[in-house]
Structures are given as C-alpha cells and as structure tokens.
Amino acid sequence: MAARRKKTTTRRKKTINVPLVSTSAGLAIFTALDGSKALTEALGGQIGTALNTVAGSMNSPQGKAGLTAAVGGAVITKLLLKSLPRNVGKLGPVVFTTG
C-alpha cells in the first residue's frame, strides 16, 4: 500500500491592524486629560492622586475644550474617511486602516 501524502495547508499571514483615527483620538484624549502625569503618579503607587489629576483635568475649561476637540475631530474624520479604501498603508505585519 502506498504512503499517503500529507494535505498541504496554507496559513494566513498574521497581521496587526492599527486603526489610525481611533488611535490618534485616544492619544488626544489621553493628552487632554493630562494622562502622562496621571500615569506617572499611578506607577508610583499614588492611585488616588492619579484619579484626582484626571478628574481635575476633566473639570477644568482647558480639559473640557481639549476633550471636545478630540472627540469631535475623531467623529468628523471617521465620517469623512468612509469613502476611502479601508487599508491606508502597510509596514511589515502592521496594517494601518481607516476604521
């Protein structure tokens, strides 16, 4: 009896999708809420102080304006990019998308 051949399977390439609009909006919100200072405090073990920093940034006029601008800009950008192709660029296994 002849030996059976193994069935060859093709594997899909592993990719990492990076949604550009959502990522940039998240970074803008992080900046508007003074995230770097809060993160430094939280890593130092001062969780209460970090939460107070974020809460203070949310209540300040500059924080509210920055938060509104970041969210509004992300919504407008997503609406404008609906007509563009989904994949914007590729760098190795990382695929940059508009979603």
C-alpha positions as CSV (number, residue, x, y, z in Angstrom):
1,M,0.0,0.0,0.0
2,A,1.3,3.4,-0.9
3,A,2.0,6.0,1.8
4,R,-0.5,8.8,2.0
5,R,0.6,12.4,1.3
6,K,0.1,15.0,3.9
7,K,-2.5,17.6,3.0
8,T,-0.8,20.9,2.5
9,T,-2.4,23.7,4.4
10,T,-1.8,27.4,3.7
11,R,-1.7,29.6,6.7
12,R,-3.0,33.1,6.7
13,K,-0.3,35.7,7.3
14,K,-0.6,37.2,10.8
15,T,-1.2,40.9,10.7
16,I,-1.8,43.6,13.3
17,N,-4.5,46.1,12.3
18,V,-3.9,49.6,13.7
19,P,-7.0,51.9,13.3
20,L,-5.3,55.3,12.8
21,V,-8.3,57.5,13.6
22,S,-9.2,55.7,16.8
23,T,-5.6,55.5,17.9
24,S,-5.0,59.2,17.3
25,A,-8.3,60.1,19.1
26,G,-7.3,58.0,22.1
27,L,-3.9,59.8,22.3
28,A,-5.6,63.2,22.0
29,I,-8.0,62.3,24.8
30,F,-5.1,61.0,26.9
31,T,-3.2,64.3,26.4
32,A,-6.3,66.4,27.1
33,L,-6.9,64.6,30.4
34,D,-3.2,65.1,31.5
35,G,-2.7,61.3,31.1
36,S,1.1,61.4,31.3
37,K,1.1,63.0,34.8
38,A,-1.7,60.6,36.0
39,L,0.2,57.6,34.6
40,T,3.4,58.6,36.3
41,E,1.6,59.0,39.6
42,A,-0.2,55.7,39.3
43,L,3.0,53.9,38.5
44,G,4.5,55.5,41.6
45,G,1.7,53.9,43.7
46,Q,-0.4,57.0,44.2
47,I,-3.6,55.9,42.6
48,G,-5.8,58.4,44.4
49,T,-3.6,61.3,43.3
50,A,-3.7,60.0,39.7
51,L,-7.5,59.8,39.8
52,N,-7.7,63.3,41.2
53,T,-5.4,64.5,38.4
54,V,-7.7,63.1,35.7
55,A,-10.9,64.3,37.5
56,G,-9.3,67.8,37.8
57,S,-8.4,67.8,34.1
58,M,-12.0,66.8,33.2
59,N,-13.4,69.7,35.3
60,S,-11.0,72.4,34.0
61,P,-12.1,74.5,31.0
62,Q,-8.9,73.5,29.1
63,G,-9.6,69.8,29.7
64,K,-13.2,70.1,28.5
65,A,-12.2,72.0,25.4
66,G,-9.4,69.5,24.6
67,L,-11.8,66.6,25.2
68,T,-14.5,68.1,23.0
69,A,-12.0,68.9,20.2
70,A,-10.5,65.4,20.3
71,V,-13.9,63.6,20.2
72,G,-15.3,66.0,17.6
73,G,-12.3,65.7,15.4
74,A,-12.4,61.9,15.6
75,V,-16.1,61.8,14.6
76,I,-15.7,64.2,11.7
77,T,-12.6,62.3,10.5
78,K,-14.4,59.0,10.6
79,L,-17.3,60.4,8.6
80,L,-15.0,61.9,6.0
81,L,-13.0,58.7,5.6
82,K,-16.0,56.4,4.9
83,S,-15.4,56.8,1.2
84,L,-11.6,56.0,1.3
85,P,-10.3,52.4,1.0
86,R,-10.0,50.5,4.2
87,N,-6.2,49.9,4.2
88,V,-4.2,53.0,4.1
89,G,-0.7,51.6,4.4
90,K,1.4,48.6,5.4
91,L,4.6,48.2,7.3
92,G,5.6,44.6,7.7
93,P,2.9,42.7,9.6
94,V,1.3,46.0,10.7
95,V,-1.6,47.2,8.6
96,F,-2.8,50.8,9.0
97,T,-6.6,51.1,8.5
98,T,-9.1,54.0,8.4
99,G,-11.6,52.1,10.7
